[in-house]
């Protein structure tokens, strides 16, 4: 089975949970002509069978953001863990 359009395999490097909400930091190949390869995702159901969406979506209880810079992604991940 291949990846559905608009999704890529998520390689989770770190996972936390804050007030029942899972938060993920990981890598993946963003195939939308972007050099972004690090992501931060949060919310229940954000990963679908180990896959993550390849675009940015940010809501209070659910989202996924792609980053080019690993330090920037880790900073966002740390911030989400504190909120």
Number of C-alpha atoms within 10 A of each C-alpha: 3 7 10 9 9 13 21 19 19 21 17 15 11 12 15 15 13 13 7 9 13 18 23 24 24 20 21 19 17 22 15 11 6 12 13 19 18 25 31 25 26 27 19 14 11 18 17 12 9 12 17 22 22 23 14 13 12 11 9 7 10 16 19 22 19 25 20 13 13 17 11 14 21 18 12 17 22 15 10 17 18 7 7
